[in-house]
Amino acid sequence: MQFNMRLLPALAALATTTQATVSYAPSGTSGPQFAVSIPQGTASSGSGDIYFQIQAPSSYAWASMGIGSAMAGASIFIMYADGNGNVTISGRNGGQGHVEPTLDSSLDLTLLAGSGISGGVMTANVLCTSCTGSSKLSSTTSTGSRWIAAWGQGNAIDSTSTSASVSQHDTSSYRQFSFDLTKAVVSQDTNPYVSTPSSSSATSSASASSPTSTSSGNNGNGGSGSGGSDSGSSSGSSSGASVIGSLAVIPSYQKAHGIIMGIAVVLLFPIGAMLMRTGLGLWTHGLVQILALALLLGGFGVGVKLADVTGLLYKSQGTTHTVFGTVLVALFLVQPFLGLIHHRAYVKTQARSAWGYAHAWFGRALIICAIVNGGLGLQLAANSTGGEIAWGVVSGIMFITYLAIMALTGRKKKVKEVGRHHI
């Protein structure tokens, strides 16, 4: 079989294209797509220019991608329509997370040729000259570089201001993913998203001739915003990317964490404590408390995963609930050992020792603190007022029931002791 020499240019172009970028298109959507390219010089030195592309339907209000494992502390790049047929690119800092990102003047971004709005698609081809470094893209050769993406639908922002306000995204419009940057290397430090003699075609097939830098976010190609013959689509497939997490799972995690912890802290631990007062015995008390402790650990595991996905684990506004919760779980693990020490001492003396009082009051304090922390968790999750009221009502009922049983069993014990004294 003879080899057709005419195929060589096409094969060479294909090989260059597959090495020119890594891209990510969230599954379950027909909207945004994100890509990154690293020039060979940047990959070798660990610092320098990087290129990225954001695409989304023009029906979207905005779309963004960011360097980081979560919104908190991430370097975020937001694209939105500028009202003149072009797009604005805004570099922002994720701050503490779960708040609107603020303008980050340290991010030096330039919109390149091929940016604009064409065929119902917004495209931002971007050069960043300040995105490498320890606080941003710490490694240009990482095979698991952490990134985030988010987008919002609605009315166009239509602003050339890089500090324009953007609406909050919903839980289904956020992703955490990783890029294999070793697959993103391009040979030349030029716009990789347009077809020119000096640059390979990546996710965009635009043919504009040269990049234009503007502070307002306009691509410099006039009102059409086409930047040439850009035919890029926002519904491409992912390449060199791995999905890590999605906010779509958050409601399920929140329900699981809240229900499991509620059963353990508000119901089982108090019931287990009350059983010792009702004459049902040590073993019943122990079994219920072991079950409660197992649920507590399971709920804690779900909570850690939830906090990690949302970027609230031991930082930002989640610090109080997550740190307090971790400390409480550790202290709950101490409680069974206090109970065993108390039991051994009681068997020897047939009288309640200091260990018994420590076990009882330590347990009561832990339950109260855990209920308080549960309320903090509901606030952190922005739960409904009804949910917070229900938590308080059920906790109050259990508290009153516990006090009533304490009072009744205490009175019976006192009557029995008086009877023995008269005998």
C-alpha positions, 0 to 999 in steps of 0.5 A, a space after each residue: 500500500 502506497 502512503 499518500 504524501 498529501 496526508 503529511 501536513 494534515 497529520 502534522 496539524 492533527 498532532 500539534 492540535 492534540 498537544 496544544 491544549 487541555 480542555 474541559 466541558 462539564 458533562 450534563 450541560 450543553 454550555 461552557 467549555 474551558 481550555 488551557 495551553 502552556 508555552 514550552 518556555 513556561 513549562 520548562 522554567 516554571 514561570 511565564 505566560 499561559 493561555 486559556 480559553 473560556 467559551 459559553 453560549 451568549 445566552 449565559 450572563 457569565 462564565 468563569 474558570 479559576 486556578 485552585 481547588 476551591 473558590 476560597 483563595 482561587 485566582 478566578 477569570 470571569 467572562 461576560 458580554 461587554 454590550 458592544 458585541 465583544 466580551 470582558 475578561 475580569 481577573 478576580 480573587 475568590 477571597 474567603 469563598 462563597 462571596 462574590 469574587 473581588 477584582 484582583 489587580 495583580 492578574 495581568 490579562 489580555 484578550 487575544 484575537 478570536 475573542 468576542 461573540 459569534 454564532 451564539 457563543 461567547 469566547 475569551 481567548 486570554 493571555 495571562 502574564 502573571 498567573 504562575 507562582 506559588 499563590 496561583 499556578 504553582 506548577 506548570 508541569 503538574 499532571 493533576 493541576 486543580 481548577 474550578 469553573 462556574 457559570 451563570 445564566 440570565 440577562 447579559 451583564 453588558 459591561 466593559 468594567 472589570 469590576 461589574 457585579 455578577 450573579 451567584 451561580 446555583 449548585 449545578 453550575 460549579 465544577 472542580 476538576 484537574 488538568 494534566 498540564 503536561 498535555 497542554 504544552 505548545 511549542 510557541 508563545 503565541 495565541 494557540 486558539 487561532 489558525 495562523 502560520 505560527 500557531 496551531 489550532 486548538 479548541 477554536 478555529 478562528 483565523 484572526 491575525 494578531 492579538 490586541 490588548 485592551 484594558 476594558 476587555 474589548 478584543 479590538 476587532 470592532 463591534 462584530 466581536 467575531 475576531 475573524 472566522 471564529 467557529 468555536 463551539 461551547 459544546 466540545 469534549 474534555 481532553 486531559 481533564 479529570 472531574 473532582 467534584 460538583 456542587 450538585 452533590 451538596 444538597 445530598 451531602 447536607 441532608 445526609 450529614 444533618 440527618 445522621 448527626 441529628 439522630 446521633 446527637 439529639 436522639 441517641 446520645 440523650 436516650 442512651 443517657 436516660 436508659 441508665 436512669 430507667 433501670 434498663 441496665 448498663 449493657 443497654 446504655 452501652 449498646 445505644 451509645 456505641 450505635 450513636 458513636 458509630 453514627 457520629 463518626 459516619 456523619 463526621 466523615 460525610 461532613 468532612 467531604 461536604 466541607 472539602 467540596 464547598 471549600 469550607 474545611 477549617 477555613 473562611 466562614 466554615 471555621 467555627 463549625 468545622 473546627 468545633 465539630 472536629 474537636 467534639 468528635 475527638 472528645 466523644 471518642 474519649 467518653 467510652 473510656 471514661 465510662 469503662 473506668 467508672 464501671 471498673 471503679 464501681 464494681 470494686 467499691 459499689 459506690 459512685 466515684 469521681 470517675 462516674 461524675 466526670 463521665 456523666 457531666 462530661 457527656 452532658 456537656 458534649 451533647 449540649 455543645 454538639 447541639 449548639 454546633 448543629 445549629 451553627 451548621 444549619 446557619 452555615 448551610 443557609 438552612 431555612 428558618 423552619 429547619 432551625 426551629 425544628 432543630 431547636 424544638 426537638 432538642 428542647 423536647 429531649 432536654 425537658 424529657 431528660 430533666 423529667 427522668 432525672 427528677 423522677 428517678 432522683 425522687 425514687 432513689 431518695 425515697 428508697 434511701 429514706 426507707 432503708 434509714 428507717 429500717 
